Every structure is written in structure tokens, then in C-alpha cells.
Amino acid sequence: MTSAALVRPENFQIGRVFNNTFAVIGRNIGLCVGLAALFSGLPQLVTQLVRLNFHPGNPANFAAATTNYKLGYITGTAVVVILYFAFAFLLQSSLVRVAIEDMNGKKPTFSDCVRIAIRFLLPTVGMGLLVGLGVGAASIALLVPGIILGLGWSMAVPVLIQERLGVFGSMSRSRALTKGSRWALLGLFVILVIIGFVIQSISAVVIYLFHGIVAALLAAMVQSVVSMVTSVATAVSYVELRQVKEGTGVDELAEIFS
């Protein structure tokens, strides 16, 4: 299969990013859903089931839960946060691979995508912590600087996966790539947040009608879909930015993996 010929676009276009995002997902629906279920849905389901089992309202666990509430809450929250970020970066890294391979006219595989994700797990988590601390510190003074920093570093993970510049090199490269396109990126992420909010709000009504395992399963499925679309959109945005800034074709991006 040959790679598609891509004309260098003049500007970052949200519509084109959405078209390519859903095209990538559509051509690799089984792979994308499988990765989303593994790295997003399954952790979400396990978390929901643990909460159901150890909720203080459960008479069998009421005494233990109330006695150890503070310590358990702090420890549990810390573990959940760490695992959440780890699985989130595993998902994003694996879907970056899916998007690049697909847009290069190749057929991405589950094993290869998981391998790439695991290989870059520690650097992506470390970079995520740095980005989070930087954005958080900037947001303490004013919200706008935090948003600007967040947009500037929004392509850091795809850069790390594709160009392998290291943590700080990838963050710097991301700022260079996003320069001049951050308003468009802000619009893209706002739309993604709105779509996710609408989907989760509608599903919340359905979930409310169910209880226990069924509700947890539905919540995990919704989270998988939202995470999948957001991760693929970020990867496609990276390709779009490279084409806008440098006229780089998808086949040139794929050479990094050869």
C-alpha cells in the first residue's frame, strides 16, 4: 500500500483534523477500540468496581472503611492518580503509532503499538508531570499563561514518540510546532471537551438507571470512546502541524520508525 500524497496546507484546520481523526479510527476501528479498552476502559472498570466493593455504605465493610478512611483515601487516591496518568500515556503513545502508520498507508498492529507505548512509558509520564507542574504553576498567577503553556506543550508526547528528542527537547519542539496555531488548537481542544462532556452527560442518565457492575461497565465504555477520540485527534494534530510548519509528508514521519 502506498502512502497518500499530501499537499502542504497553509493553515491548521480543525475540520481537516476531525476528518482525518475519524478516518483513522474508521480504518482501524478494532485496533483503536482494543487499545482504548485496554489502556482506558479496563482501568476505569477496575477502579469503579473497587469503589463499589469498598464503599463505606457497604455494611460488611463499614467499620473497616470508617476506621481507615483517611489513610486509605490518601493512599488510594495517590495510586489511582499515578495509574491513571500511566495508562493515559500508554493509550496516547500507542494511538500516535496507529495514526502515523495508518496515514502512511500501512497497517498498524496491536503488538507494535503496545511495544512503542511501553518503551516510552517512563519518559512520557515524566514529561507529563513536568508539563502538569509547569501549567499548574503558571495558572496560579493567571489562568491565561497556564493555558498558553498547556497548548504549547500539547504536542510533546507525539514529538517524543516520533522524533525521539528526549523529554526537554520534545517540550521545546512542541512549543515551536504549535507557535502560530495555538488559537486553532485551543478551538480543537474546546470542541473535544464539549463533545466529551455531552457524551458523558447523556451516558450518565443511562448509567443512573442501572446499578453496580452494569453501571461501572457503561462508564468504562464511555471513558474508552472519549479517550480514544482525544488521543487520535492529538496525534493527527501533530501531523497537521508538521505539514503546516514544514511541509513534511507522512512518509517522512514514518522513516523515523524504519
PyRosetta script that sets phi, psi and omega in degrees:
from pyrosetta import init, pose_from_sequence

init()
pose = pose_from_sequence("MTSAALVRPENFQIGRVFNNTFAVIGRNIGLCVGLAALFSGLPQLVTQLVRLNFHPGNPANFAAATTNYKLGYITGTAVVVILYFAFAFLLQSSLVRVAIEDMNGKKPTFSDCVRIAIRFLLPTVGMGLLVGLGVGAASIALLVPGIILGLGWSMAVPVLIQERLGVFGSMSRSRALTKGSRWALLGLFVILVIIGFVIQSISAVVIYLFHGIVAALLAAMVQSVVSMVTSVATAVSYVELRQVKEGTGVDELAEIFS")
pose.set_psi(1, 131.0)
pose.set_omega(1, -177.9)
pose.set_phi(2, -93.5)
pose.set_psi(2, 153.2)
pose.set_omega(2, -178.9)
pose.set_phi(3, -74.9)
pose.set_psi(3, 149.9)
pose.set_omega(3, -178.6)
pose.set_phi(4, -73.6)
pose.set_psi(4, 142.5)
pose.set_omega(4, 176.8)
pose.set_phi(5, -77.3)
pose.set_psi(5, 128.7)
pose.set_omega(5, -175.5)
pose.set_phi(6, -120.5)
pose.set_psi(6, 125.2)
pose.set_omega(6, 176.3)
pose.set_phi(7, -84.4)
pose.set_psi(7, 138.0)
pose.set_omega(7, -178.2)
pose.set_phi(8, -65.1)
pose.set_psi(8, 117.6)
pose.set_omega(8, 178.2)
pose.set_phi(9, -76.1)
pose.set_psi(9, 153.1)
pose.set_omega(9, -179.1)
pose.set_phi(10, -81.6)
pose.set_psi(10, -35.4)
pose.set_omega(10, -176.8)
pose.set_phi(11, -136.5)
pose.set_psi(11, 156.1)
pose.set_omega(11, 173.6)
pose.set_phi(12, -69.6)
pose.set_psi(12, 122.6)
pose.set_omega(12, -176.5)
pose.set_phi(13, -118.6)
pose.set_psi(13, 121.7)
pose.set_omega(13, -178.8)
pose.set_phi(14, -61.1)
pose.set_psi(14, -41.8)
pose.set_omega(14, -179.4)
pose.set_phi(15, -59.2)
pose.set_psi(15, -42.3)
pose.set_omega(15, -179.5)
pose.set_phi(16, -67.3)
pose.set_psi(16, -37.1)
pose.set_omega(16, 177.7)
pose.set_phi(17, -62.6)
pose.set_psi(17, -44.1)
pose.set_omega(17, 178.8)
pose.set_phi(18, -65.0)
pose.set_psi(18, -42.5)
pose.set_omega(18, 178.9)
pose.set_phi(19, -59.4)
pose.set_psi(19, -47.2)
pose.set_omega(19, -179.2)
pose.set_phi(20, -69.2)
pose.set_psi(20, -34.2)
pose.set_omega(20, 178.3)
pose.set_phi(21, -60.7)
pose.set_psi(21, -51.4)
pose.set_omega(21, -178.0)
pose.set_phi(22, -73.5)
pose.set_psi(22, -24.6)
pose.set_omega(22, 174.6)
pose.set_phi(23, -68.1)
pose.set_psi(23, -43.4)
pose.set_omega(23, 178.0)
pose.set_phi(24, -62.1)
pose.set_psi(24, -46.5)
pose.set_omega(24, 179.8)
pose.set_phi(25, -62.8)
pose.set_psi(25, -42.8)
pose.set_omega(25, -178.6)
pose.set_phi(26, -63.0)
pose.set_psi(26, -38.5)
pose.set_omega(26, -179.3)
pose.set_phi(27, -76.3)
pose.set_psi(27, -18.7)
pose.set_omega(27, -177.8)
pose.set_phi(28, -132.2)
pose.set_psi(28, 42.7)
pose.set_omega(28, -172.2)
pose.set_phi(29, -59.9)
pose.set_psi(29, -42.6)
pose.set_omega(29, -179.4)
pose.set_phi(30, -64.7)
pose.set_psi(30, -43.9)
pose.set_omega(30, -179.6)
pose.set_phi(31, -66.4)
pose.set_psi(31, -46.5)
pose.set_omega(31, -178.8)
pose.set_phi(32, -63.3)
pose.set_psi(32, -44.4)
pose.set_omega(32, 179.4)
pose.set_phi(33, -65.5)
pose.set_psi(33, -40.0)
pose.set_omega(33, 179.3)
pose.set_phi(34, -63.1)
pose.set_psi(34, -44.9)
pose.set_omega(34, 178.2)
pose.set_phi(35, -65.7)
pose.set_psi(35, -41.4)
pose.set_omega(35, 178.8)
pose.set_phi(36, -64.2)
pose.set_psi(36, -39.4)
pose.set_omega(36, 178.9)
pose.set_phi(37, -66.6)
pose.set_psi(37, -38.5)
pose.set_omega(37, -177.9)
pose.set_phi(38, -71.6)
pose.set_psi(38, -47.0)
pose.set_omega(38, -171.9)
pose.set_phi(39, -96.9)
pose.set_psi(39, -10.1)
pose.set_omega(39, 179.7)
pose.set_phi(40, -127.1)
pose.set_psi(40, -54.2)
pose.set_omega(40, -176.3)
pose.set_phi(41, -65.2)
pose.set_psi(41, -46.4)
pose.set_omega(41, -177.9)
pose.set_phi(42, -63.7)
pose.set_psi(42, -47.9)
pose.set_omega(42, 176.1)
pose.set_phi(43, -59.9)
pose.set_psi(43, -39.1)
pose.set_omega(43, 178.7)
pose.set_phi(44, -64.0)
pose.set_psi(44, -41.5)
pose.set_omega(44, -179.7)
pose.set_phi(45, -64.7)
pose.set_psi(45, -45.0)
pose.set_omega(45, 179.9)
pose.set_phi(46, -61.7)
pose.set_psi(46, -42.5)
pose.set_omega(46, 179.1)
pose.set_phi(47, -61.1)
pose.set_psi(47, -44.2)
pose.set_omega(47, 179.8)
pose.set_phi(48, -63.4)
pose.set_psi(48, -41.3)
pose.set_omega(48, -179.1)
pose.set_phi(49, -67.7)
pose.set_psi(49, -38.4)
pose.set_omega(49, 177.5)
pose.set_phi(50, -63.5)
pose.set_psi(50, -42.5)
pose.set_omega(50, 178.8)
pose.set_phi(51, -62.8)
pose.set_psi(51, -39.7)
pose.set_omega(51, 179.3)
pose.set_phi(52, -64.8)
pose.set_psi(52, -40.5)
pose.set_omega(52, -174.5)
pose.set_phi(53, -73.9)
pose.set_psi(53, -33.1)
pose.set_omega(53, -174.3)
pose.set_phi(54, -112.1)
pose.set_psi(54, 18.2)
pose.set_omega(54, 177.3)
pose.set_phi(55, -66.8)
pose.set_psi(55, 137.5)
pose.set_omega(55, -178.4)
pose.set_phi(56, -57.2)
pose.set_psi(56, -23.4)
pose.set_omega(56, -179.5)
pose.set_phi(57, -70.3)
pose.set_psi(57, -15.3)
pose.set_omega(57, 176.7)
pose.set_phi(58, -74.1)
pose.set_psi(58, 112.5)
pose.set_omega(58, -175.2)
pose.set_phi(59, -53.3)
pose.set_psi(59, -34.8)
pose.set_omega(59, -177.5)
pose.set_phi(60, -67.0)
pose.set_psi(60, -23.9)
pose.set_omega(60, -176.3)
pose.set_phi(61, -116.1)
pose.set_psi(61, 9.3)
pose.set_omega(61, -171.4)
pose.set_phi(62, -62.8)
pose.set_psi(62, -48.5)
pose.set_omega(62, -176.7)
pose.set_phi(63, -63.2)
pose.set_psi(63, -48.5)
pose.set_omega(63, -179.3)
pose.set_phi(64, -63.9)
pose.set_psi(64, -39.7)
pose.set_omega(64, -177.4)
pose.set_phi(65, -66.5)
pose.set_psi(65, -40.3)
pose.set_omega(65, -179.1)
pose.set_phi(66, -73.7)
pose.set_psi(66, -34.7)
pose.set_omega(66, -178.7)
pose.set_phi(67, -67.9)
pose.set_psi(67, -42.7)
pose.set_omega(67, -175.8)
pose.set_phi(68, -105.3)
pose.set_psi(68, 22.1)
pose.set_omega(68, -171.6)
pose.set_phi(69, -59.1)
pose.set_psi(69, -51.3)
pose.set_omega(69, -173.5)
pose.set_phi(70, -63.2)
pose.set_psi(70, -51.4)
pose.set_omega(70, -179.9)
pose.set_phi(71, -62.9)
pose.set_psi(71, -45.5)
pose.set_omega(71, -179.8)
pose.set_phi(72, -63.2)
pose.set_psi(72, -38.7)
pose.set_omega(72, -179.0)
pose.set_phi(73, -65.4)
pose.set_psi(73, -45.8)
pose.set_omega(73, -179.0)
pose.set_phi(74, -64.6)
pose.set_psi(74, -47.9)
pose.set_omega(74, -179.8)
pose.set_phi(75, -63.7)
pose.set_psi(75, -46.4)
pose.set_omega(75, -179.1)
pose.set_phi(76, -62.6)
pose.set_psi(76, -41.5)
pose.set_omega(76, 179.1)
pose.set_phi(77, -62.9)
pose.set_psi(77, -43.4)
pose.set_omega(77, 179.9)
pose.set_phi(78, -61.8)
pose.set_psi(78, -45.0)
pose.set_omega(78, -179.8)
pose.set_phi(79, -64.5)
pose.set_psi(79, -44.2)
pose.set_omega(79, -179.5)
pose.set_phi(80, -62.3)
pose.set_psi(80, -42.8)
pose.set_omega(80, -179.4)
pose.set_phi(81, -63.4)
pose.set_psi(81, -45.3)
pose.set_omega(81, -180.0)
pose.set_phi(82, -62.2)
pose.set_psi(82, -47.4)
pose.set_omega(82, 179.9)
pose.set_phi(83, -65.5)
pose.set_psi(83, -37.8)
pose.set_omega(83, 179.1)
pose.set_phi(84, -59.1)
pose.set_psi(84, -48.1)
pose.set_omega(84, -179.7)
pose.set_phi(85, -66.2)
pose.set_psi(85, -40.2)
pose.set_omega(85, 179.9)
pose.set_phi(86, -61.0)
pose.set_psi(86, -48.9)
pose.set_omega(86, -179.7)
pose.set_phi(87, -68.7)
pose.set_psi(87, -33.6)
pose.set_omega(87, 177.9)
pose.set_phi(88, -63.1)
pose.set_psi(88, -41.4)
pose.set_omega(88, 179.7)
pose.set_phi(89, -74.5)
pose.set_psi(89, -32.0)
pose.set_omega(89, 173.4)
pose.set_phi(90, -61.4)
pose.set_psi(90, -42.4)
pose.set_omega(90, 179.2)
pose.set_phi(91, -65.1)
pose.set_psi(91, -48.5)
pose.set_omega(91, -177.5)
pose.set_phi(92, -63.2)
pose.set_psi(92, -43.4)
pose.set_omega(92, -179.7)
pose.set_phi(93, -62.4)
pose.set_psi(93, -43.5)
pose.set_omega(93, -178.8)
pose.set_phi(94, -67.0)
pose.set_psi(94, -36.0)
pose.set_omega(94, -179.6)
pose.set_phi(95, -78.7)
pose.set_psi(95, -22.7)
pose.set_omega(95, 169.7)
pose.set_phi(96, -61.2)
pose.set_psi(96, -44.3)
pose.set_omega(96, 178.4)
pose.set_phi(97, -62.2)
pose.set_psi(97, -43.7)
pose.set_omega(97, 178.6)
pose.set_phi(98, -58.5)
pose.set_psi(98, -48.2)
pose.set_omega(98, -175.7)
pose.set_phi(99, -63.8)
pose.set_psi(99, -46.0)
pose.set_omega(99, -177.8)
pose.set_phi(100, -66.1)
pose.set_psi(100, -45.9)
pose.set_omega(100, 179.4)
pose.set_phi(101, -61.7)
pose.set_psi(101, -44.0)
pose.set_omega(101, -179.3)
pose.set_phi(102, -64.6)
pose.set_psi(102, -46.1)
pose.set_omega(102, -178.1)
pose.set_phi(103, -70.3)
pose.set_psi(103, -14.2)
pose.set_omega(103, 173.5)
pose.set_phi(104, -89.9)
pose.set_psi(104, 3.6)
pose.set_omega(104, 178.1)
pose.set_phi(105, 83.8)
pose.set_psi(105, 11.2)
pose.set_omega(105, 179.3)
pose.set_phi(106, -101.5)
pose.set_psi(106, 173.5)
pose.set_omega(106, 179.9)
pose.set_phi(107, -110.3)
pose.set_psi(107, 103.4)
pose.set_omega(107, 179.0)
pose.set_phi(108, -65.4)
pose.set_psi(108, 149.9)
pose.set_omega(108, -179.8)
pose.set_phi(109, -118.0)
pose.set_psi(109, 154.4)
pose.set_omega(109, -178.3)
pose.set_phi(110, -61.7)
pose.set_psi(110, -47.5)
pose.set_omega(110, -175.8)
pose.set_phi(111, -63.8)
pose.set_psi(111, -40.7)
pose.set_omega(111, -179.0)
pose.set_phi(112, -67.0)
pose.set_psi(112, -42.1)
pose.set_omega(112, -179.7)
pose.set_phi(113, -65.3)
pose.set_psi(113, -41.5)
pose.set_omega(113, 178.0)
pose.set_phi(114, -66.0)
pose.set_psi(114, -39.6)
pose.set_omega(114, 178.9)
pose.set_phi(115, -60.4)
pose.set_psi(115, -45.5)
pose.set_omega(115, 179.0)
pose.set_phi(116, -63.0)
pose.set_psi(116, -42.9)
pose.set_omega(116, -178.4)
pose.set_phi(117, -62.2)
pose.set_psi(117, -44.9)
pose.set_omega(117, -179.4)
pose.set_phi(118, -67.6)
pose.set_psi(118, -38.1)
pose.set_omega(118, -178.9)
pose.set_phi(119, -60.2)
pose.set_psi(119, -37.0)
pose.set_omega(119, -175.7)
pose.set_phi(120, -104.2)
pose.set_psi(120, 16.5)
pose.set_omega(120, -176.1)
pose.set_phi(121, -62.0)
pose.set_psi(121, -53.4)
pose.set_omega(121, -176.8)
pose.set_phi(122, -62.7)
pose.set_psi(122, -46.1)
pose.set_omega(122, 177.5)
pose.set_phi(123, -62.1)
pose.set_psi(123, -39.5)
pose.set_omega(123, -178.5)
pose.set_phi(124, -69.7)
pose.set_psi(124, -38.1)
pose.set_omega(124, 177.3)
pose.set_phi(125, -66.0)
pose.set_psi(125, -44.6)
pose.set_omega(125, 178.2)
pose.set_phi(126, -60.9)
pose.set_psi(126, -42.3)
pose.set_omega(126, 178.5)
pose.set_phi(127, -67.1)
pose.set_psi(127, -37.3)
pose.set_omega(127, 177.7)
pose.set_phi(128, -62.1)
pose.set_psi(128, -39.5)
pose.set_omega(128, 177.7)
pose.set_phi(129, -65.0)
pose.set_psi(129, -42.3)
pose.set_omega(129, 178.5)
pose.set_phi(130, -63.1)
pose.set_psi(130, -44.6)
pose.set_omega(130, 178.7)
pose.set_phi(131, -62.4)
pose.set_psi(131, -44.0)
pose.set_omega(131, -180.0)
pose.set_phi(132, -62.1)
pose.set_psi(132, -42.3)
pose.set_omega(132, 178.7)
pose.set_phi(133, -66.1)
pose.set_psi(133, -41.7)
pose.set_omega(133, -179.9)
pose.set_phi(134, -64.9)
pose.set_psi(134, -47.1)
pose.set_omega(134, 179.3)
pose.set_phi(135, -65.3)
pose.set_psi(135, -41.4)
pose.set_omega(135, -180.0)
pose.set_phi(136, -63.5)
pose.set_psi(136, -43.2)
pose.set_omega(136, 179.5)
pose.set_phi(137, -64.7)
pose.set_psi(137, -40.8)
pose.set_omega(137, 179.4)
pose.set_phi(138, -67.5)
pose.set_psi(138, -32.5)
pose.set_omega(138, -177.6)
pose.set_phi(139, -76.3)
pose.set_psi(139, -18.4)
pose.set_omega(139, 179.6)
pose.set_phi(140, -62.9)
pose.set_psi(140, -42.0)
pose.set_omega(140, 179.8)
pose.set_phi(141, -74.5)
pose.set_psi(141, -57.4)
pose.set_omega(141, 179.9)
pose.set_phi(142, -144.4)
pose.set_psi(142, 149.3)
pose.set_omega(142, -178.4)
pose.set_phi(143, -69.5)
pose.set_psi(143, -38.9)
pose.set_omega(143, -174.6)
pose.set_phi(144, -60.1)
pose.set_psi(144, -47.6)
pose.set_omega(144, 177.7)
pose.set_phi(145, -57.9)
pose.set_psi(145, -36.8)
pose.set_omega(145, 178.1)
pose.set_phi(146, -64.3)
pose.set_psi(146, -41.6)
pose.set_omega(146, 178.6)
pose.set_phi(147, -64.8)
pose.set_psi(147, -42.8)
pose.set_omega(147, -179.3)
pose.set_phi(148, -62.2)
pose.set_psi(148, -44.5)
pose.set_omega(148, 178.0)
pose.set_phi(149, -63.1)
pose.set_psi(149, -43.6)
pose.set_omega(149, 179.8)
pose.set_phi(150, -60.1)
pose.set_psi(150, -42.7)
pose.set_omega(150, 178.1)
pose.set_phi(151, -66.7)
pose.set_psi(151, -39.7)
pose.set_omega(151, -179.9)
pose.set_phi(152, -63.8)
pose.set_psi(152, -32.8)
pose.set_omega(152, -179.3)
pose.set_phi(153, -98.3)
pose.set_psi(153, 7.2)
pose.set_omega(153, -173.5)
pose.set_phi(154, -66.8)
pose.set_psi(154, -20.8)
pose.set_omega(154, -179.7)
pose.set_phi(155, -101.6)
pose.set_psi(155, 11.5)
pose.set_omega(155, -174.4)
pose.set_phi(156, -62.6)
pose.set_psi(156, -40.4)
pose.set_omega(156, -179.6)
pose.set_phi(157, -67.3)
pose.set_psi(157, -49.9)
pose.set_omega(157, 175.3)
pose.set_phi(158, -57.1)
pose.set_psi(158, -38.1)
pose.set_omega(158, 177.6)
pose.set_phi(159, -62.9)
pose.set_psi(159, -44.4)
pose.set_omega(159, 179.9)
pose.set_phi(160, -61.0)
pose.set_psi(160, -44.5)
pose.set_omega(160, -178.4)
pose.set_phi(161, -67.4)
pose.set_psi(161, -43.3)
pose.set_omega(161, -173.5)
pose.set_phi(162, -84.3)
pose.set_psi(162, -45.0)
pose.set_omega(162, -170.4)
pose.set_phi(163, -103.8)
pose.set_psi(163, -14.9)
pose.set_omega(163, 172.4)
pose.set_phi(164, 54.2)
pose.set_psi(164, 55.4)
pose.set_omega(164, -177.7)
pose.set_phi(165, -97.2)
pose.set_psi(165, 4.5)
pose.set_omega(165, -175.4)
pose.set_phi(166, 84.5)
pose.set_psi(166, 172.5)
pose.set_omega(166, -174.2)
pose.set_phi(167, -63.5)
pose.set_psi(167, -56.6)
pose.set_omega(167, -175.7)
pose.set_phi(168, -71.5)
pose.set_psi(168, -35.8)
pose.set_omega(168, 176.6)
pose.set_phi(169, -64.1)
pose.set_psi(169, -37.5)
pose.set_omega(169, 179.9)
pose.set_phi(170, -69.7)
pose.set_psi(170, -37.9)
pose.set_omega(170, 178.2)
pose.set_phi(171, -65.9)
pose.set_psi(171, -41.2)
pose.set_omega(171, 177.7)
pose.set_phi(172, -66.2)
pose.set_psi(172, -42.8)
pose.set_omega(172, 179.3)
pose.set_phi(173, -63.1)
pose.set_psi(173, -38.8)
pose.set_omega(173, 178.5)
pose.set_phi(174, -61.7)
pose.set_psi(174, -41.6)
pose.set_omega(174, 178.8)
pose.set_phi(175, -63.6)
pose.set_psi(175, -38.2)
pose.set_omega(175, 179.3)
pose.set_phi(176, -68.0)
pose.set_psi(176, -41.3)
pose.set_omega(176, -179.1)
pose.set_phi(177, -66.4)
pose.set_psi(177, -39.1)
pose.set_omega(177, -175.1)
pose.set_phi(178, -82.5)
pose.set_psi(178, -12.9)
pose.set_omega(178, -178.8)
pose.set_phi(179, -59.8)
pose.set_psi(179, 127.5)
pose.set_omega(179, -179.0)
pose.set_phi(180, 91.3)
pose.set_psi(180, -9.6)
pose.set_omega(180, -178.7)
pose.set_phi(181, -125.8)
pose.set_psi(181, 11.9)
pose.set_omega(181, -172.0)
pose.set_phi(182, -72.1)
pose.set_psi(182, -31.1)
pose.set_omega(182, 175.5)
pose.set_phi(183, -63.9)
pose.set_psi(183, -42.4)
pose.set_omega(183, 178.4)
pose.set_phi(184, -65.0)
pose.set_psi(184, -40.9)
pose.set_omega(184, 177.7)
pose.set_phi(185, -63.0)
pose.set_psi(185, -40.1)
pose.set_omega(185, 177.5)
pose.set_phi(186, -60.2)
pose.set_psi(186, -43.9)
pose.set_omega(186, 177.5)
pose.set_phi(187, -60.9)
pose.set_psi(187, -41.4)
pose.set_omega(187, 179.0)
pose.set_phi(188, -61.4)
pose.set_psi(188, -49.0)
pose.set_omega(188, -177.0)
pose.set_phi(189, -68.9)
pose.set_psi(189, -33.5)
pose.set_omega(189, 176.0)
pose.set_phi(190, -63.8)
pose.set_psi(190, -43.4)
pose.set_omega(190, 178.2)
pose.set_phi(191, -62.1)
pose.set_psi(191, -43.0)
pose.set_omega(191, 179.0)
pose.set_phi(192, -62.2)
pose.set_psi(192, -40.4)
pose.set_omega(192, 178.5)
pose.set_phi(193, -64.9)
pose.set_psi(193, -42.3)
pose.set_omega(193, 179.5)
pose.set_phi(194, -63.9)
pose.set_psi(194, -44.8)
pose.set_omega(194, 178.6)
pose.set_phi(195, -60.2)
pose.set_psi(195, -45.4)
pose.set_omega(195, 179.0)
pose.set_phi(196, -62.6)
pose.set_psi(196, -40.4)
pose.set_omega(196, 179.6)
pose.set_phi(197, -64.6)
pose.set_psi(197, -42.8)
pose.set_omega(197, -179.8)
pose.set_phi(198, -63.8)
pose.set_psi(198, -46.2)
pose.set_omega(198, -179.3)
pose.set_phi(199, -61.7)
pose.set_psi(199, -45.0)
pose.set_omega(199, -178.2)
pose.set_phi(200, -70.2)
pose.set_psi(200, -32.0)
pose.set_omega(200, 178.2)
pose.set_phi(201, -68.6)
pose.set_psi(201, -44.0)
pose.set_omega(201, 178.6)
pose.set_phi(202, -64.4)
pose.set_psi(202, -43.3)
pose.set_omega(202, -179.2)
pose.set_phi(203, -67.3)
pose.set_psi(203, -29.7)
pose.set_omega(203, -179.8)
pose.set_phi(204, -61.7)
pose.set_psi(204, -34.8)
pose.set_omega(204, 178.1)
pose.set_phi(205, -65.3)
pose.set_psi(205, -42.4)
pose.set_omega(205, 179.2)
pose.set_phi(206, -67.2)
pose.set_psi(206, -44.0)
pose.set_omega(206, -178.8)
pose.set_phi(207, -62.2)
pose.set_psi(207, -34.5)
pose.set_omega(207, -179.2)
pose.set_phi(208, -61.3)
pose.set_psi(208, -28.5)
pose.set_omega(208, -178.7)
pose.set_phi(209, -77.2)
pose.set_psi(209, -14.2)
pose.set_omega(209, -179.0)
pose.set_phi(210, -113.2)
pose.set_psi(210, 170.9)
pose.set_omega(210, -179.5)
pose.set_phi(211, -139.4)
pose.set_psi(211, 160.3)
pose.set_omega(211, 172.0)
pose.set_phi(212, 65.1)
pose.set_psi(212, -133.4)
pose.set_omega(212, -172.5)
pose.set_phi(213, -63.6)
pose.set_psi(213, -39.1)
pose.set_omega(213, -179.2)
pose.set_phi(214, -61.0)
pose.set_psi(214, -45.7)
pose.set_omega(214, 179.1)
pose.set_phi(215, -63.7)
pose.set_psi(215, -41.1)
pose.set_omega(215, 179.0)
pose.set_phi(216, -63.9)
pose.set_psi(216, -40.5)
pose.set_omega(216, 179.7)
pose.set_phi(217, -65.6)
pose.set_psi(217, -42.9)
pose.set_omega(217, 178.3)
pose.set_phi(218, -63.4)
pose.set_psi(218, -41.9)
pose.set_omega(218, 178.5)
pose.set_phi(219, -62.2)
pose.set_psi(219, -40.2)
pose.set_omega(219, 179.3)
pose.set_phi(220, -65.6)
pose.set_psi(220, -39.4)
pose.set_omega(220, 179.3)
pose.set_phi(221, -64.3)
pose.set_psi(221, -44.0)
pose.set_omega(221, 179.6)
pose.set_phi(222, -63.1)
pose.set_psi(222, -44.7)
pose.set_omega(222, 179.2)
pose.set_phi(223, -61.1)
pose.set_psi(223, -37.2)
pose.set_omega(223, 179.1)
pose.set_phi(224, -62.5)
pose.set_psi(224, -45.0)
pose.set_omega(224, -177.9)
pose.set_phi(225, -64.7)
pose.set_psi(225, -47.4)
pose.set_omega(225, -179.1)
pose.set_phi(226, -61.8)
pose.set_psi(226, -45.7)
pose.set_omega(226, -179.6)
pose.set_phi(227, -64.7)
pose.set_psi(227, -38.5)
pose.set_omega(227, -179.9)
pose.set_phi(228, -62.4)
pose.set_psi(228, -49.6)
pose.set_omega(228, -178.9)
pose.set_phi(229, -63.0)
pose.set_psi(229, -43.7)
pose.set_omega(229, -179.2)
pose.set_phi(230, -63.7)
pose.set_psi(230, -43.1)
pose.set_omega(230, -178.3)
pose.set_phi(231, -66.8)
pose.set_psi(231, -44.0)
pose.set_omega(231, 179.0)
pose.set_phi(232, -66.3)
pose.set_psi(232, -39.7)
pose.set_omega(232, 178.8)
pose.set_phi(233, -61.7)
pose.set_psi(233, -38.1)
pose.set_omega(233, 177.8)
pose.set_phi(234, -65.6)
pose.set_psi(234, -42.9)
pose.set_omega(234, 178.6)
pose.set_phi(235, -64.6)
pose.set_psi(235, -42.7)
pose.set_omega(235, 179.0)
pose.set_phi(236, -65.7)
pose.set_psi(236, -36.5)
pose.set_omega(236, 177.6)
pose.set_phi(237, -62.2)
pose.set_psi(237, -37.7)
pose.set_omega(237, 177.3)
pose.set_phi(238, -61.1)
pose.set_psi(238, -45.9)
pose.set_omega(238, 177.9)
pose.set_phi(239, -61.7)
pose.set_psi(239, -43.8)
pose.set_omega(239, 179.2)
pose.set_phi(240, -59.8)
pose.set_psi(240, -44.0)
pose.set_omega(240, -179.1)
pose.set_phi(241, -65.0)
pose.set_psi(241, -39.6)
pose.set_omega(241, 178.7)
pose.set_phi(242, -66.8)
pose.set_psi(242, -35.8)
pose.set_omega(242, 177.4)
pose.set_phi(243, -68.6)
pose.set_psi(243, -40.3)
pose.set_omega(243, -179.8)
pose.set_phi(244, -68.1)
pose.set_psi(244, -46.2)
pose.set_omega(244, -174.0)
pose.set_phi(245, -78.5)
pose.set_psi(245, -36.7)
pose.set_omega(245, -168.9)
pose.set_phi(246, -126.4)
pose.set_psi(246, -8.8)
pose.set_omega(246, -175.6)
pose.set_phi(247, 67.8)
pose.set_psi(247, 25.3)
pose.set_omega(247, -177.1)
pose.set_phi(248, -75.7)
pose.set_psi(248, 127.0)
pose.set_omega(248, 176.9)
pose.set_phi(249, -80.0)
pose.set_psi(249, 159.3)
pose.set_omega(249, 179.9)
pose.set_phi(250, -62.3)
pose.set_psi(250, -33.8)
pose.set_omega(250, 179.8)
pose.set_phi(251, -65.2)
pose.set_psi(251, -31.5)
pose.set_omega(251, 176.4)
pose.set_phi(252, -68.8)
pose.set_psi(252, -37.7)
pose.set_omega(252, 177.4)
pose.set_phi(253, -62.7)
pose.set_psi(253, -40.0)
pose.set_omega(253, -175.1)
pose.set_phi(254, -69.7)
pose.set_psi(254, -22.1)
pose.set_omega(254, -179.8)
pose.set_phi(255, -61.2)
pose.set_psi(255, -23.9)
pose.set_omega(255, 179.8)
pose.set_phi(256, -61.6)
pose.set_psi(256, -30.9)
pose.set_omega(256, -177.7)
pose.set_phi(257, -87.7)
pose.set_psi(257, -6.2)
pose.set_omega(257, -174.5)
pose.set_phi(258, -77.7)
pose.dump_pdb("model.pdb")
